[in-house]
Amino acid sequence: MGAWELLPVGVVLLLGLSGVLVPGAPGSWLVWAAVLWWAFEDPQALSWAVLVGATAVLFLAQVIRWQLPPRRLRASGATPRMAAYAGVGALLGFFLLPVLGAIPGYLGGAYLAERLRLGGHGEAKASVRSVMRAGGTSVLVELFACLLIAGAWLGAVIWGP
C-alpha cells in the first residue's frame, strides 16, 4: 500500500485512540476497524497476523474491564481536560519509554491536569486516586490495548515486507 492509502487508516486509528477517552464513543471498535480495513486492502500474512493479534488484545482488554468496577468518572470529578492530558501523556509515554511508558504517562498526564486545576500536590494526588478508582483504570486498560494495536500496525507498516 502507498502512503496515500495508509493515511486514512492512520487517521481512523488516531480517531479511535481519541475516542477511547470520550465516554460513549466506540474508540476500540474504530481501532479494530482500521486494522481490519488495512488487512483487507493489503492482504498479506503480516496484516492478517496483526488483525488476529488486535482481536485477541481487544478481547483480553474487555475481559479485564469486565472484572473492574463500572465507570463513574463524572461522579469522581474527572473532566474532559483531564482525559485529554492523560491521553496525550499515555501516547507520549508509549513512544518515549516503549510500550510500558503509557501507564506512567497516563497517570502523569492526569496528575498534571489536576495539579494545574487544583494547585497543590496533595489535592491533585487525591483527585487522581479517586478518578482511577472510579473508572480511570478501565479507561487505561482500553487505551493501553488500543495503543498496543496502533503500535503493532505502525511497526508492520514501517518494517513489514
DSSP file with accessible surface (Angstrom, degrees, kcal/mol):
  #  RESIDUE AA STRUCTURE BP1 BP2  ACC     N-H-->O    O-->H-N    N-H-->O    O-->H-N    TCO  KAPPA ALPHA  PHI   PSI    X-CA   Y-CA   Z-CA
    1    1 A M              0   0   69      0, 0.0     2,-0.1     0, 0.0    41,-0.0   0.000 360.0 360.0 360.0 144.6    0.0    0.0    0.0
    2    2 A G    >>  -     0   0   36      1,-0.1     4,-1.8     4,-0.0     3,-0.6  -0.295 360.0-101.9 -84.6 171.5    1.1    3.5   -0.7
    3    3 A A  H 3> S+     0   0   79      1,-0.2     4,-1.8     2,-0.2    -1,-0.1   0.875 121.4  54.6 -62.4 -37.3    1.4    6.4    1.7
    4    4 A W  H 34 S+     0   0  214      1,-0.2    -1,-0.2     2,-0.2     0, 0.0   0.772 109.8  47.3 -70.5 -24.9   -1.9    7.9    0.4
    5    5 A E  H <> S+     0   0  103     -3,-0.6     4,-0.6     2,-0.1    -1,-0.2   0.774 112.9  48.8 -82.7 -29.1   -3.7    4.7    1.1
    6    6 A L  H  X S+     0   0   31     -4,-1.8     4,-2.5     1,-0.2    -2,-0.2   0.762  95.6  74.5 -79.7 -24.9   -2.2    4.3    4.6
    7    7 A L  H  X S+     0   0   95     -4,-1.8     4,-2.4     1,-0.2     5,-0.2   0.917  95.1  47.0 -58.8 -48.1   -3.1    7.8    5.6
    8    8 A P  H  > S+     0   0   51      0, 0.0     4,-2.3     0, 0.0    -1,-0.2   0.891 111.4  52.7 -63.4 -34.3   -6.9    7.3    6.0
    9    9 A V  H  X S+     0   0    0     -4,-0.6     4,-2.3     1,-0.2    -2,-0.2   0.935 110.4  47.7 -64.3 -43.8   -6.2    4.1    8.0
   10   10 A G  H  X S+     0   0   16     -4,-2.5     4,-2.4     2,-0.2    -1,-0.2   0.882 109.9  52.6 -63.6 -37.4   -3.9    6.0   10.3
   11   11 A V  H  X S+     0   0   72     -4,-2.4     4,-2.5     2,-0.2    -1,-0.2   0.922 109.3  48.7 -65.2 -41.9   -6.4    8.8   10.7
   12   12 A V  H  X S+     0   0   34     -4,-2.3     4,-2.5     1,-0.2    -2,-0.2   0.903 110.1  52.8 -65.4 -38.0   -9.1    6.3   11.7
   13   13 A L  H  X S+     0   0    5     -4,-2.3     4,-2.5     2,-0.2    -2,-0.2   0.930 110.3  47.1 -60.8 -45.5   -6.6    4.8   14.2
   14   14 A L  H  X S+     0   0  109     -4,-2.4     4,-2.4     2,-0.2     5,-0.2   0.893 111.0  51.6 -64.7 -38.5   -6.0    8.2   15.7
   15   15 A L  H  X S+     0   0   98     -4,-2.5     4,-2.2     2,-0.2    -1,-0.2   0.901 110.5  49.7 -62.7 -39.8   -9.7    8.9   15.9
   16   16 A G  H  X S+     0   0    0     -4,-2.5     4,-1.3     2,-0.2    -2,-0.2   0.910 108.9  51.3 -65.3 -41.4  -10.2    5.6   17.7
   17   17 A L  H  X S+     0   0   17     -4,-2.5     4,-0.6     1,-0.2     3,-0.4   0.916 114.2  43.2 -63.0 -41.7   -7.4    6.4   20.2
   18   18 A S  H >< S+     0   0   62     -4,-2.4     3,-0.8     1,-0.2     4,-0.5   0.841 108.0  61.3 -73.2 -28.5   -9.0    9.7   21.0
   19   19 A G  H >< S+     0   0    8     -4,-2.2     3,-0.7     1,-0.2     8,-0.6   0.760  91.4  66.7 -68.4 -23.0  -12.4    8.0   21.1
   20   20 A V  H 3< S+     0   0    2     -4,-1.3    -1,-0.2    -3,-0.4    -2,-0.2   0.872 100.4  50.8 -63.2 -33.0  -11.3    5.8   23.9
   21   21 A L  T << S+     0   0   35     -3,-0.8    -1,-0.2    -4,-0.6    -2,-0.2   0.616  95.8  81.0 -82.7 -11.3  -11.1    8.9   26.1
   22   22 A V  S X  S-     0   0   80     -3,-0.7     3,-1.8    -4,-0.5     5,-0.2  -0.847  87.9-118.8 -99.3 122.1  -14.6   10.1   25.2
   23   23 A P  T 3  S+     0   0   84      0, 0.0    -2,-0.1     0, 0.0    -3,-0.1  -0.354  96.7  12.0 -60.3 130.6  -17.4    8.4   27.2
   24   24 A G  T 3  S+     0   0   85      1,-0.3    -4,-0.1    -4,-0.1    -5,-0.0   0.291  95.4 123.6  88.2 -11.2  -19.8    6.6   24.9
   25   25 A A    <   -     0   0   35     -3,-1.8     2,-1.8    -6,-0.4     3,-0.3  -0.625  67.9-125.0 -83.5 143.5  -17.5    6.8   21.8
   26   26 A P     >  +     0   0   75      0, 0.0     4,-2.1     0, 0.0     5,-0.2  -0.362  51.7 151.3 -85.0  61.8  -16.6    3.5   20.1
   27   27 A G  H  >  +     0   0    0     -2,-1.8     4,-2.1    -8,-0.6    -7,-0.2   0.935  69.7  44.8 -61.8 -49.6  -12.8    4.1   20.3
   28   28 A S  H  > S+     0   0    8     -3,-0.3     4,-2.3     1,-0.2    -1,-0.2   0.871 112.1  54.0 -67.1 -31.6  -11.6    0.5   20.5
   29   29 A W  H  > S+     0   0  174      2,-0.2     4,-2.7     1,-0.2    -1,-0.2   0.879 107.6  50.6 -68.4 -36.6  -14.0   -0.5   17.7
   30   30 A L  H  X S+     0   0   63     -4,-2.1     4,-2.2     2,-0.2    -2,-0.2   0.905 109.7  50.3 -66.3 -40.1  -12.6    2.2   15.4
   31   31 A V  H  X S+     0   0    0     -4,-2.1     4,-1.9     2,-0.2    -2,-0.2   0.943 113.7  45.1 -62.3 -46.1   -9.1    1.0   16.1
   32   32 A W  H  X S+     0   0   66     -4,-2.3     4,-2.5     1,-0.2    -2,-0.2   0.916 111.9  52.3 -64.7 -41.0  -10.1   -2.6   15.3
   33   33 A A  H  X S+     0   0   42     -4,-2.7     4,-2.8     1,-0.2    -1,-0.2   0.877 106.9  53.5 -64.5 -35.9  -12.0   -1.5   12.2
   34   34 A A  H  X S+     0   0    0     -4,-2.2     4,-2.4     2,-0.2    -1,-0.2   0.921 110.6  46.0 -64.7 -41.6   -8.9    0.5   10.9
   35   35 A V  H  X S+     0   0    0     -4,-1.9     4,-2.6     2,-0.2    -2,-0.2   0.904 112.6  51.0 -68.2 -38.1   -6.8   -2.6   11.2
   36   36 A L  H  X S+     0   0   44     -4,-2.5     4,-2.3     2,-0.2    -2,-0.2   0.932 110.1  49.8 -62.3 -44.9   -9.5   -4.7    9.5
   37   37 A W  H  X S+     0   0   98     -4,-2.8     4,-2.1     1,-0.2    -2,-0.2   0.928 112.0  48.1 -58.3 -46.8   -9.6   -2.2    6.7
   38   38 A W  H  X S+     0   0    6     -4,-2.4     4,-2.2     1,-0.2    -1,-0.2   0.908 109.9  52.3 -62.5 -41.3   -5.9   -2.3    6.3
   39   39 A A  H  < S+     0   0    0     -4,-2.6    -1,-0.2     1,-0.2    -2,-0.2   0.884 111.5  46.4 -65.2 -37.7   -5.8   -6.1    6.3
   40   40 A F  H  < S+     0   0  126     -4,-2.3    -1,-0.2     1,-0.2    -2,-0.2   0.858 115.4  46.0 -71.2 -35.3   -8.4   -6.2    3.6
   41   41 A E  H  < S+     0   0  106     -4,-2.1    -2,-0.2     1,-0.3    -1,-0.2   0.782 124.7  31.6 -76.9 -28.9   -6.6   -3.6    1.5
   42   42 A D  S  < S-     0   0   28     -4,-2.2     2,-1.7    -5,-0.2    -1,-0.3  -0.643  79.3-168.1-128.3  72.1   -3.2   -5.2    1.9
   43   43 A P        +     0   0   87      0, 0.0     2,-0.3     0, 0.0    -3,-0.1  -0.443  34.2 131.5 -73.4  88.3   -3.9   -9.0    2.2
   44   44 A Q  S  > S-     0   0   77     -2,-1.7     4,-2.1    -5,-0.1     5,-0.2  -0.866  70.7-104.6-127.2 167.6   -0.6  -10.3    3.4
   45   45 A A  H  > S+     0   0   87     -2,-0.3     4,-2.3     1,-0.2     5,-0.2   0.895 119.2  52.8 -61.2 -39.4    0.3  -12.7    6.2
   46   46 A L  H  > S+     0   0   62      2,-0.2     4,-2.4     1,-0.2    -1,-0.2   0.918 108.0  49.3 -65.2 -42.6    1.6   -9.9    8.3
   47   47 A S  H  > S+     0   0    1     -5,-0.2     4,-2.1     1,-0.2    -1,-0.2   0.907 112.8  47.5 -66.0 -37.6   -1.5   -7.8    8.0
   48   48 A W  H  X S+     0   0   91     -4,-2.1     4,-2.6     2,-0.2    -1,-0.2   0.875 110.3  52.9 -70.3 -34.7   -3.7  -10.8    8.9
   49   49 A A  H  X S+     0   0   58     -4,-2.3     4,-2.6    -5,-0.2    -2,-0.2   0.906 109.1  49.3 -65.4 -40.1   -1.4  -11.6   11.9
   50   50 A V  H  X S+     0   0   17     -4,-2.4     4,-2.8     2,-0.2    -2,-0.2   0.912 111.0  50.5 -65.2 -39.3   -1.8   -8.0   13.1
   51   51 A L  H  X S+     0   0   14     -4,-2.1     4,-2.4     2,-0.2    -2,-0.2   0.929 111.6  46.7 -64.2 -44.7   -5.6   -8.3   12.8
   52   52 A V  H  X S+     0   0   99     -4,-2.6     4,-2.4     1,-0.2    -2,-0.2   0.929 114.1  48.5 -63.7 -42.5   -5.7  -11.5   14.7
   53   53 A G  H  X S+     0   0   34     -4,-2.6     4,-2.7     2,-0.2    -2,-0.2   0.903 110.4  51.4 -63.4 -40.4   -3.4  -10.1   17.4
   54   54 A A  H  X S+     0   0    3     -4,-2.8     4,-2.6     2,-0.2     5,-0.2   0.915 109.6  50.0 -63.0 -41.4   -5.6   -6.9   17.6
   55   55 A T  H  X S+     0   0   65     -4,-2.4     4,-2.2     1,-0.2    -2,-0.2   0.930 112.6  46.9 -63.0 -44.2   -8.7   -9.1   18.0
   56   56 A A  H  X S+     0   0   59     -4,-2.4     4,-2.6     2,-0.2    -2,-0.2   0.914 112.4  49.5 -65.2 -42.1   -7.1  -11.1   20.8
   57   57 A V  H  X S+     0   0   45     -4,-2.7     4,-2.6     1,-0.2    -2,-0.2   0.923 112.3  47.3 -65.4 -43.0   -5.8   -8.0   22.6
   58   58 A L  H  X S+     0   0   20     -4,-2.6     4,-2.2     2,-0.2    -1,-0.2   0.889 111.8  50.9 -66.9 -36.3   -9.2   -6.2   22.5
   59   59 A F  H  X S+     0   0  136     -4,-2.2     4,-2.2    -5,-0.2    -2,-0.2   0.941 111.5  47.5 -64.4 -45.0  -10.9   -9.4   23.7
   60   60 A L  H  X S+     0   0  105     -4,-2.6     4,-2.4     1,-0.2    -2,-0.2   0.908 110.6  52.4 -62.6 -40.4   -8.4   -9.6   26.6
   61   61 A A  H  X S+     0   0    5     -4,-2.6     4,-2.7     1,-0.2    -1,-0.2   0.898 108.8  50.4 -63.1 -39.3   -8.9   -6.0   27.4
   62   62 A Q  H  X S+     0   0   50     -4,-2.2     4,-2.1     2,-0.2    -1,-0.2   0.908 109.2  51.0 -66.0 -39.5  -12.7   -6.5   27.5
   63   63 A V  H  X S+     0   0   48     -4,-2.2     4,-0.9     2,-0.2    -2,-0.2   0.929 112.3  46.7 -62.7 -43.2  -12.3   -9.4   29.9
   64   64 A I  H >X S+     0   0   73     -4,-2.4     3,-0.8     1,-0.2     4,-0.7   0.927 110.9  52.2 -64.5 -43.1  -10.1   -7.3   32.2
   65   65 A R  H >< S+     0   0   52     -4,-2.7     3,-0.8     1,-0.3    -1,-0.2   0.841 103.0  58.5 -63.9 -32.2  -12.6   -4.4   32.0
   66   66 A W  H 3< S+     0   0  173     -4,-2.1    -1,-0.3     1,-0.2    -2,-0.2   0.790 103.8  53.3 -66.3 -26.0  -15.4   -6.7   33.0
   67   67 A Q  H << S+     0   0  154     -4,-0.9    -1,-0.2    -3,-0.8    -2,-0.2   0.634  98.9  79.3 -81.2 -16.0  -13.5   -7.5   36.2
   68   68 A L  S << S-     0   0   49     -3,-0.8     3,-0.1    -4,-0.7    -3,-0.0  -0.528  95.3 -90.9 -89.8 159.4  -13.1   -3.9   37.1
   69   69 A P        -     0   0   76      0, 0.0    69,-0.1     0, 0.0    -1,-0.1  -0.276  55.4 -87.8 -64.8 156.2  -15.8   -1.7   38.7
   70   70 A P        -     0   0   77      0, 0.0     2,-0.3     0, 0.0    68,-0.0  -0.235  51.8 -91.3 -64.4 155.7  -18.2    0.2   36.3
   71   71 A R        +     0   0   79     64,-0.1    64,-0.2     1,-0.1    63,-0.1  -0.504  49.6 159.9 -72.2 129.8  -17.1    3.6   35.1
   72   72 A R     >  +     0   0  158     62,-3.3     4,-1.0    -2,-0.3    63,-0.1  -0.395  19.8 143.7-139.3  54.2  -18.4    6.5   37.2
   73   73 A L  H  >> +     0   0   36      1,-0.2     5,-2.0     2,-0.2     4,-0.6   0.882  66.4  53.9 -68.6 -41.1  -15.9    9.1   36.1
   74   74 A R  H >45S+     0   0  158      1,-0.2     3,-1.0     2,-0.2    -1,-0.2   0.904 107.4  52.3 -62.7 -39.3  -18.2   12.1   36.1
   75   75 A A  H 345S+     0   0   93      1,-0.2    -1,-0.2     2,-0.1    -2,-0.2   0.790 106.0  55.3 -67.1 -25.9  -19.1   11.5   39.7
   76   76 A S  H 3<5S-     0   0   28     -4,-1.0    -1,-0.2    -3,-0.4    -2,-0.2   0.575 122.0-103.0 -84.5  -9.3  -15.5   11.3   40.7
   77   77 A G  T <<5 +     0   0   31     -3,-1.0    -3,-0.2    -4,-0.6     2,-0.2   0.580  63.5 158.3 100.8  10.0  -14.7   14.7   39.3
   78   78 A A      < -     0   0   16     -5,-2.0    -1,-0.3    53,-0.1    -2,-0.0  -0.473  22.9-159.8 -68.4 138.1  -12.9   13.7   36.0
   79   79 A T     >  -     0   0   40     -2,-0.2     4,-2.0     1,-0.1     5,-0.2  -0.783  30.7-113.8-115.4 159.7  -13.0   16.4   33.4
   80   80 A P  H  > S+     0   0   85      0, 0.0     4,-2.3     0, 0.0     5,-0.2   0.865 119.1  57.0 -59.2 -33.6  -12.6   16.3   29.7
   81   81 A R  H  > S+     0   0  123      2,-0.2     4,-2.5     1,-0.2     5,-0.2   0.912 105.1  50.5 -63.7 -40.5   -9.4   18.3   30.1
   82   82 A M  H  > S+     0   0    6      1,-0.2     4,-2.7     2,-0.2    -1,-0.2   0.913 109.6  50.8 -63.5 -40.9   -8.0   15.6   32.5
   83   83 A A  H  X S+     0   0   28     -4,-2.0     4,-2.6     2,-0.2    -2,-0.2   0.906 110.5  49.3 -63.8 -40.4   -8.9   13.0   29.9
   84   84 A A  H  X S+     0   0   53     -4,-2.3     4,-2.5     2,-0.2     5,-0.2   0.933 112.8  46.2 -65.4 -45.2   -7.0   14.9   27.2
   85   85 A Y  H  X S+     0   0   75     -4,-2.5     4,-2.5     1,-0.2    25,-0.2   0.915 113.9  49.1 -63.0 -42.5   -3.9   15.4   29.3
   86   86 A A  H  X S+     0   0    2     -4,-2.7     4,-2.5    23,-0.3    23,-0.2   0.912 111.9  49.0 -64.8 -40.9   -4.0   11.7   30.4
   87   87 A G  H  X S+     0   0   10     -4,-2.6     4,-2.4     2,-0.2    -2,-0.2   0.925 112.7  46.0 -65.0 -44.3   -4.4   10.6   26.7
   88   88 A V  H  X S+     0   0   86     -4,-2.5     4,-2.8     2,-0.2     5,-0.2   0.915 112.8  51.7 -65.5 -39.9   -1.5   12.8   25.5
   89   89 A G  H  X S+     0   0   13     -4,-2.5     4,-2.8    -5,-0.2    17,-0.4   0.911 110.4  48.4 -61.9 -41.8    0.6   11.6   28.4
   90   90 A A  H  X S+     0   0    1     -4,-2.5     4,-2.4    15,-0.4    -2,-0.2   0.916 112.3  48.7 -65.4 -41.4   -0.1    7.9   27.6
   91   91 A L  H  X S+     0   0   66     -4,-2.4     4,-1.4     2,-0.2    -2,-0.2   0.939 114.8  44.4 -64.4 -45.8    0.7    8.5   23.9
   92   92 A L  H  X S+     0   0  100     -4,-2.8     4,-2.8     1,-0.2     3,-0.3   0.925 114.7  49.2 -64.1 -44.0    4.0   10.3   24.7
   93   93 A G  H  X S+     0   0   12     -4,-2.8     4,-2.1    -5,-0.2     8,-0.4   0.874 104.7  59.4 -63.1 -35.5    4.9    7.7   27.3
   94   94 A F  H  <>S+     0   0   13     -4,-2.4     5,-1.6     7,-0.4     7,-0.2   0.866 117.0  31.5 -61.7 -36.7    4.2    4.9   24.9
   95   95 A F  H  <5S+     0   0  112     -4,-1.4    -2,-0.2    -3,-0.3    -1,-0.2   0.782 119.4  50.5 -93.9 -30.1    6.8    6.1   22.5
   96   96 A L  H  <5S+     0   0  140     -4,-2.8    -3,-0.2     1,-0.3    -2,-0.2   0.899 127.3  23.6 -75.5 -42.3    9.3    7.7   24.8
   97   97 A L  T  X5S-     0   0  107     -4,-2.1     4,-2.1    -5,-0.3    -1,-0.3  -0.871 112.5-112.3-119.7  90.8    9.6    4.6   27.1
   98   98 A P  T  45S-     0   0   98      0, 0.0     2,-2.2     0, 0.0    -3,-0.2   0.129  70.5 -33.6 -43.2 130.4    8.5    2.0   24.6
   99   99 A V  T >4<S+     0   0   60     -5,-1.6     3,-1.6     1,-0.3     4,-0.2  -0.340 135.6  55.4  63.6 -68.5    5.1    0.3   25.4
  100  100 A L  T >4 S+     0   0  118     -2,-2.2     3,-1.2     1,-0.3    -1,-0.3   0.687  88.7  78.3 -70.5 -14.8    5.1    0.3   29.2
  101  101 A G  T 3X S+     0   0    2     -4,-2.1     4,-2.1    -8,-0.4    -7,-0.4   0.658  76.0  77.7 -66.3 -12.9    5.6    4.1   29.3
  102  102 A A  H <> S+     0   0    0     -3,-1.6     4,-2.4    -9,-0.4    -1,-0.2   0.865  89.6  54.9 -64.5 -34.1    1.9    4.5   28.5
  103  103 A I  H <> S+     0   0   66     -3,-1.2     4,-2.3    -4,-0.2     5,-0.2   0.976 113.4  36.7 -69.4 -55.4    0.9    3.7   32.1
  104  104 A P  H  > S+     0   0   74      0, 0.0     4,-2.9     0, 0.0     5,-0.2   0.863 116.6  56.4 -65.9 -28.3    3.1    6.3   33.9
  105  105 A G  H  X S+     0   0   15     -4,-2.1     4,-2.5     2,-0.2   -15,-0.4   0.914 107.7  47.5 -64.7 -41.8    2.4    8.7   31.0
  106  106 A Y  H  X S+     0   0   15     -4,-2.4     4,-2.3   -17,-0.4     5,-0.2   0.947 115.9  43.7 -62.2 -49.7   -1.4    8.3   31.6
  107  107 A L  H  X S+     0   0   65     -4,-2.3     4,-2.6     1,-0.2    -2,-0.2   0.900 114.2  50.7 -65.1 -39.7   -1.1    8.8   35.3
  108  108 A G  H  X S+     0   0   38     -4,-2.9     4,-2.6    -5,-0.2    -1,-0.2   0.894 110.3  49.2 -65.7 -40.2    1.3   11.7   34.9
  109  109 A G  H  X S+     0   0    9     -4,-2.5     4,-2.2   -23,-0.2   -23,-0.3   0.918 112.4  47.6 -64.9 -42.0   -1.0   13.5   32.4
  110  110 A A  H  X S+     0   0    4     -4,-2.3     4,-2.2   -25,-0.2    -2,-0.2   0.919 113.1  49.1 -64.1 -41.8   -3.9   13.1   34.7
  111  111 A Y  H  X S+     0   0   63     -4,-2.6     4,-2.9     2,-0.2    -2,-0.2   0.918 109.5  51.8 -63.4 -43.9   -1.9   14.4   37.6
  112  112 A L  H  X S+     0   0   85     -4,-2.6     4,-2.5     1,-0.2     5,-0.2   0.924 109.3  49.9 -60.7 -42.8   -0.6   17.4   35.6
  113  113 A A  H  X S+     0   0    1     -4,-2.2     4,-1.9     1,-0.2    -1,-0.2   0.925 114.7  43.9 -61.7 -43.6   -4.2   18.3   34.7
  114  114 A E  H  X S+     0   0    1     -4,-2.2     4,-3.3     2,-0.2     5,-0.5   0.857 110.9  54.0 -72.1 -33.9   -5.3   18.1   38.3
  115  115 A R  H  X S+     0   0  102     -4,-2.9     4,-2.0     1,-0.2    -2,-0.2   0.915 111.2  46.1 -65.5 -40.5   -2.3   20.0   39.6
  116  116 A L  H  < S+     0   0   98     -4,-2.5    -2,-0.2    -5,-0.2    -1,-0.2   0.873 118.6  42.8 -67.8 -35.3   -3.0   22.8   37.2
  117  117 A R  H  < S+     0   0  116     -4,-1.9    -2,-0.2    -5,-0.2    -3,-0.2   0.918 127.2  27.1 -77.0 -44.2   -6.7   22.8   38.1
  118  118 A L  H  < S-     0   0   70     -4,-3.3     2,-0.2    -5,-0.1    -3,-0.2   0.713  90.8-140.5 -96.4 -25.8   -6.3   22.4   41.9
  119  119 A G     <  +     0   0   50     -4,-2.0     2,-0.3    -5,-0.5    -4,-0.1  -0.116  65.9  80.8  97.4 -37.7   -2.9   24.0   42.5
  120  120 A G  S  > S-     0   0   19     -2,-0.2     4,-1.9    -6,-0.2     5,-0.2  -0.719  72.3-129.2-112.7 159.0   -1.5   21.7   45.2
  121  121 A H  H  > S+     0   0   99     -2,-0.3     4,-2.7     2,-0.2     5,-0.2   0.927 106.6  49.5 -66.9 -46.6    0.3   18.3   45.2
  122  122 A G  H  > S+     0   0   48      1,-0.2     4,-2.4     2,-0.2     5,-0.2   0.911 112.8  45.7 -62.4 -44.7   -1.9   16.7   47.8
  123  123 A E  H  > S+     0   0  112      2,-0.2     4,-2.3     1,-0.2    -1,-0.2   0.903 114.4  48.6 -66.7 -40.1   -5.2   17.7   46.2
  124  124 A A  H  X S+     0   0    0     -4,-1.9     4,-2.6     2,-0.2     5,-0.2   0.921 111.8  49.1 -66.0 -42.3   -4.1   16.6   42.8
  125  125 A K  H  X S+     0   0   99     -4,-2.7     4,-2.3     1,-0.2    -2,-0.2   0.928 112.7  47.4 -63.5 -43.6   -2.8   13.3   44.1
  126  126 A A  H  X S+     0   0   53     -4,-2.4     4,-2.3    -5,-0.2    -1,-0.2   0.898 112.1  50.8 -65.0 -38.8   -6.1   12.6   45.9
  127  127 A S  H  X S+     0   0   15     -4,-2.3     4,-2.4     2,-0.2    -2,-0.2   0.929 110.8  47.2 -66.0 -44.5   -8.1   13.6   42.8
  128  128 A V  H  X S+     0   0   16     -4,-2.6     4,-2.7     1,-0.2     5,-0.2   0.915 111.4  52.5 -63.6 -40.6   -6.2   11.3   40.5
  129  129 A R  H  X S+     0   0  114     -4,-2.3     4,-1.9    -5,-0.2    -2,-0.2   0.933 111.0  46.1 -61.6 -43.6   -6.5    8.4   43.0
  130  130 A S  H  X S+     0   0   49     -4,-2.3     4,-1.6     1,-0.2    -1,-0.2   0.897 112.7  50.3 -69.0 -36.0  -10.3    8.9   43.2
  131  131 A V  H  <>S+     0   0    7     -4,-2.4     5,-2.4     2,-0.2     4,-0.4   0.920 109.7  50.6 -66.5 -42.5  -10.6    9.1   39.4
  132  132 A M  I ><>S+     0   0   29     -4,-2.7     5,-1.5     1,-0.2     3,-0.8   0.890 112.2  47.4 -63.4 -37.0   -8.6    5.9   39.0
  133  133 A R  I 3<5S+     0   0  179     -4,-1.9    -1,-0.2    -5,-0.2    -2,-0.2   0.818 108.9  55.5 -71.4 -30.0  -10.8    4.1   41.5
  134  134 A A  I 3<5S-     0   0   23     -4,-1.6   -62,-3.3    -5,-0.2    -1,-0.2   0.408 140.7 -58.8 -87.1   2.6  -14.0    5.4   39.8
  135  135 A G  I <>5S+     0   0    3     -3,-0.8     4,-1.7    -4,-0.4    -3,-0.2   0.378 102.5 113.3 139.8  -4.9  -13.1    4.0   36.4
  136  136 A G  I  ><S+     0   0    0     -5,-2.4     4,-2.5     1,-0.2    -4,-0.2   0.842  80.2  57.7 -63.5 -30.5   -9.9    5.6   35.3
  137  137 A T  H  ><S+     0   0   53     -5,-1.5     4,-2.5    -6,-0.2    -1,-0.2   0.902 103.8  52.4 -65.6 -38.3   -8.3    2.1   35.4
  138  138 A S  H  > S+     0   0    6     -6,-0.2     4,-2.1     2,-0.2    -2,-0.2   0.915 110.3  47.4 -63.6 -42.0  -10.9    0.9   32.9
  139  139 A V  H  X S+     0   0    7     -4,-1.7     4,-2.9     1,-0.2     5,-0.2   0.913 110.7  52.9 -65.1 -41.2  -10.1    3.7   30.5
  140  140 A L  H  X S+     0   0   19     -4,-2.5     4,-2.8     2,-0.2     5,-0.2   0.915 108.0  50.5 -61.6 -41.9   -6.3    3.0   31.0
  141  141 A V  H  X S+     0   0   31     -4,-2.5     4,-2.2     2,-0.2    -1,-0.2   0.942 114.1  43.9 -62.5 -46.1   -6.8   -0.7   30.1
  142  142 A E  H  X S+     0   0   13     -4,-2.1     4,-2.3     2,-0.2    -2,-0.2   0.923 115.4  48.1 -67.0 -41.9   -8.7    0.1   27.0
  143  143 A L  H  X S+     0   0    6     -4,-2.9     4,-2.6     2,-0.2    -2,-0.2   0.915 110.9  51.1 -65.3 -41.3   -6.3    2.9   25.9
  144  144 A F  H  X S+     0   0   42     -4,-2.8     4,-2.3    -5,-0.2    -1,-0.2   0.923 110.0  49.8 -62.6 -42.8   -3.3    0.7   26.5
  145  145 A A  H  X S+     0   0    6     -4,-2.2     4,-2.1    -5,-0.2    -1,-0.2   0.929 112.4  47.2 -61.9 -43.6   -4.8   -2.1   24.4
  146  146 A C  H  X S+     0   0    0     -4,-2.3     4,-2.7     1,-0.2    -2,-0.2   0.873 110.4  52.5 -68.0 -35.2   -5.5    0.3   21.6
  147  147 A L  H  X S+     0   0    5     -4,-2.6     4,-2.6     2,-0.2    -1,-0.2   0.890 107.7  52.1 -65.8 -38.5   -2.0    1.8   21.8
  148  148 A L  H  X S+     0   0   58     -4,-2.3     4,-2.4     2,-0.2    -2,-0.2   0.925 111.8  46.4 -60.5 -43.7   -0.6   -1.7   21.5
  149  149 A I  H  X S+     0   0    4     -4,-2.1     4,-2.6     2,-0.2    -2,-0.2   0.930 112.9  48.3 -66.2 -44.7   -2.7   -2.3   18.4
  150  150 A A  H  X S+     0   0   15     -4,-2.7     4,-2.7     1,-0.2    -1,-0.2   0.898 112.2  50.2 -63.5 -38.7   -1.7    1.0   16.9
  151  151 A G  H  X S+     0   0   21     -4,-2.6     4,-2.7     2,-0.2    -1,-0.2   0.903 110.3  49.3 -65.8 -39.7    2.0    0.3   17.7
  152  152 A A  H  X S+     0   0   49     -4,-2.4     4,-2.4     2,-0.2    -2,-0.2   0.911 112.5  48.3 -65.1 -41.9    1.8   -3.1   16.1
  153  153 A W  H  X S+     0   0   22     -4,-2.6     4,-2.4     2,-0.2    -2,-0.2   0.943 112.7  47.7 -62.5 -47.0    0.1   -1.6   13.0
  154  154 A L  H  X S+     0   0   65     -4,-2.7     4,-2.6     1,-0.2     5,-0.3   0.913 112.5  49.1 -62.2 -42.4    2.8    1.2   12.8
  155  155 A G  H  X S+     0   0   19     -4,-2.7     4,-2.9     1,-0.2     5,-0.3   0.907 111.5  49.2 -63.0 -40.1    5.6   -1.4   13.2
  156  156 A A  H  X S+     0   0   13     -4,-2.4     4,-1.2     1,-0.2    -2,-0.2   0.879 112.7  47.7 -67.7 -36.4    4.1   -3.6   10.5
  157  157 A V  H  < S+     0   0   46     -4,-2.4    -2,-0.2    -5,-0.2    -1,-0.2   0.924 119.8  37.7 -69.8 -42.1    3.7   -0.7    8.1
  158  158 A I  H  < S+     0   0   97     -4,-2.6    -2,-0.2    -5,-0.2    -3,-0.2   0.947 132.9  21.9 -76.3 -48.1    7.3    0.6    8.7
  159  159 A W  H  < S+     0   0  206     -4,-2.9    -3,-0.2    -5,-0.3    -2,-0.2   0.413  98.5 107.6-105.5   2.6    9.2   -2.6    9.0
  160  160 A G     <        0   0   26     -4,-1.2    -3,-0.0    -5,-0.3    -4,-0.0  -0.144 360.0 360.0 -73.7 177.1    6.9   -5.1    7.2
  161  161 A P              0   0  133      0, 0.0    -1,-0.2     0, 0.0    -2,-0.0  -0.072 360.0 360.0 -68.0 360.0    7.6   -6.6    3.8
